[in-house]
Amino acid sequence: MNLARMMLAGAMLAAVPSMTLAQQSLNGTITRIDRLNGTIAVRQPQSGTVGANGGGATDQQFKAPVALLDSVHAGDKIGFTVSETGGNKTITKIDKQ
């Protein structure tokens, strides 16, 4: 019985990180907008100590509704909310900064 509880607790802890990205607020700079495919590339600021990971910030691709893509341009600094379903990350809200 005790082993079953431990296994259940471990399974729940393993599922928590995937649930936390269900709705996440982030910041970054738009590097590319592809209106034909409905995608946007955002470069997020580096976190941690300078030189700790040996590389620079990388661009991340997100899906986005056309209405959101029409409201921004490459080079804009934004705050945005990401929703993840089935492994696909979609921007649901964009705020220019």
C-alpha positions as CSV (number, residue, x, y, z in Angstrom):
1,M,0.0,0.0,0.0
2,N,2.8,2.4,0.9
3,L,4.6,1.6,-2.4
4,A,1.5,2.3,-4.4
5,R,1.2,5.8,-2.7
6,M,4.8,6.6,-3.4
7,M,4.4,5.6,-7.1
8,L,1.2,7.7,-7.4
9,A,3.0,10.7,-5.8
10,G,5.9,10.3,-8.2
11,A,3.6,10.1,-11.2
12,M,1.9,13.3,-10.1
13,L,5.2,15.1,-9.7
14,A,6.3,14.0,-13.1
15,A,3.1,15.5,-14.7
16,V,3.4,18.9,-12.9
17,P,6.0,20.4,-15.3
18,S,3.8,19.7,-18.4
19,M,0.8,21.3,-16.7
20,T,2.7,24.4,-15.8
21,L,3.3,25.4,-19.4
22,A,-0.4,25.1,-20.1
23,Q,-0.6,28.9,-19.7
24,Q,2.7,30.8,-19.3
25,S,3.6,34.5,-19.5
26,L,7.0,35.3,-21.2
27,N,8.9,38.2,-22.6
28,G,11.0,38.6,-25.7
29,T,11.8,40.3,-29.0
30,I,10.1,39.3,-32.2
31,T,12.7,38.2,-34.8
32,R,10.5,36.9,-37.6
33,I,6.8,36.8,-38.6
34,D,5.5,34.3,-41.1
35,R,1.9,35.4,-41.8
36,L,1.4,32.7,-44.5
37,N,2.1,29.9,-42.0
38,G,0.7,31.6,-39.0
39,T,4.0,31.5,-37.0
40,I,6.1,33.9,-35.1
41,A,9.7,33.6,-33.9
42,V,10.6,35.2,-30.5
43,R,14.0,35.6,-28.9
44,Q,13.7,35.4,-25.2
45,P,16.3,37.1,-22.9
46,Q,19.0,34.9,-21.5
47,S,18.6,33.8,-17.9
48,G,21.4,32.9,-15.5
49,T,24.9,34.0,-15.3
50,V,26.6,35.5,-18.4
51,G,28.6,32.8,-20.1
52,A,27.2,30.0,-18.0
53,N,25.7,28.0,-20.8
54,G,28.2,29.0,-23.5
55,G,25.6,30.1,-26.0
56,G,23.4,33.0,-26.9
57,A,19.6,33.2,-26.8
58,T,17.8,31.2,-29.4
59,D,14.6,32.0,-31.3
60,Q,11.6,29.9,-30.5
61,Q,8.8,29.3,-33.0
62,F,5.1,29.7,-31.9
63,K,1.8,29.4,-33.7
64,A,-0.4,32.6,-33.5
65,P,-3.7,33.7,-34.7
66,V,-3.6,36.0,-37.8
67,A,-5.1,38.9,-35.8
68,L,-2.2,38.9,-33.3
69,L,0.4,38.6,-36.1
70,D,-1.1,41.7,-37.8
71,S,-0.7,43.8,-34.6
72,V,3.1,43.4,-34.3
73,H,6.3,43.7,-36.4
74,A,9.8,42.2,-36.3
75,G,11.9,44.0,-33.7
76,D,9.0,44.7,-31.3
77,K,9.6,43.9,-27.7
78,I,6.6,42.0,-26.3
79,G,5.1,40.3,-23.3
80,F,3.2,37.3,-24.4
81,T,1.1,34.4,-23.1
82,V,1.7,30.9,-24.4
83,S,-0.6,27.9,-24.3
84,E,0.6,24.4,-25.0
85,T,-1.7,21.7,-26.3
86,G,-0.5,18.4,-27.7
87,G,3.1,19.6,-27.9
88,N,2.2,22.7,-30.0
89,K,2.9,26.1,-28.4
90,T,0.5,28.8,-29.4
91,I,0.6,32.5,-28.5
92,T,-2.8,33.5,-27.1
93,K,-2.0,37.1,-26.1
94,I,0.6,39.8,-27.0
95,D,1.3,43.0,-25.2
96,K,3.8,45.5,-26.8
97,Q,6.3,46.8,-24.3
